[in-house]
């Protein structure tokens, strides 16, 4: 249940309904339901979900590329 998240769910569903690639950045205070909101809105939609951590930019980029490859399949562009 998402109390007070109707507007956010509608906006995210609208973005996912567009037939084009997009990048969404979700940020905010800890433990306010960001991850659960994304899980709810992406239930039956192909997507890549990456949660950055407090490591170096290079390590986050490598992990992001690995998640894309795991979800979408290997891509020569991502291997560079």
Buried (B, 14 or more C-beta within 10 A) or exposed (E): EEEEBEEBEEEBEEEBEEEEEEEEEEEEEEEEBBEEBBEBBBEEEEEEEEEEEEEEEEEBEEBBBEBBBEEEEEEEEBEE
